[in-house]
Amino acid sequence: MKYKLGKSSVIILIVAMSGISLIAASLIFLNSQNTYVLLFAVAFGLNLIPFAGPSNLLIASSAAIGLVNPGFSELLLIGFIIAIAAALAKGIHYMITFFVSSHLSEKRQARLDADGVKVKRWAFALLFIAAATPIPDEPVVIPLGLMKYSPAKFFSAYFLGKIAITIPGAILGNFAGDIFSAYLSPVFMVIISIVLTVVVTVILIKVDVGKLAEKYLKKKHDQKEKATREKLNSQQERITED
């Protein structure tokens, strides 16, 4: 599970991230609209905020809601820009914890290595789910960084998770814009979208989504146990009657 990052690996990682950034920038400038440059900067900046990043689905829908008759390729570009910005920003968080782990005590490193072996099978899926859902992703990103999980696998899983929601977000935003454009001005729709983004972000910050999910799963588990007990009691009653 532990992935040792030597000097050559650092250089490769930096070159890879720089290359991806250049590709994204080239696509943006080839599109010849400065709004995409701003979109990349905003998405990157917001995702740099630890523990309080907004929903990238809402960022994508907000970006697409004011577009006039965009092509499908344009919506794909919006999703790609936001996903790559989010992955690069979160990659900074990951690499910080990656290098911090080398300064931990040998005892803690040994414990992290042992934990890393246990979660290796599920790490990629956990990262994808954390990136593609509104649950906080730091509880997944930070431990994997400390465990020195492969940076390449981390970036791939996180990017795929983000693009799985940013492209649908852009499509939904454009669809909503088409529906309400006959009743509301584009400027007003963008304002509404921004307000909704802020509201949802505040809710995600204030509400412990993980705790809510835990309560829901516990409730389902209790209901299942209750049904099982009732079934067993019913079977025992029938046996007694016989």
Buried (B, 14 or more C-beta within 10 A) or exposed (E): BBBEBEEEBEEBBEEEBEEBBEEBBEBBEEBEBEEBBEBBEBBBEBBBEBEEBBBBBBBBBBBBBBBEEBEEEBBBBBBBBBBBBBBBBBBEBBBEBBEEBEEEEEEEBEEBBEBBEEBBEEBBEBBBBBBBBBBBBBEBBBBBBBBBBBBEBBBBBBBBBBBBBBBBBBBBBBBBBEEBBEEBEBEEBBEBBEEBBEEBBEEBEEEEEEEEEEEEEEEEEEEEEEEEEEEEEEEEEEEEEE
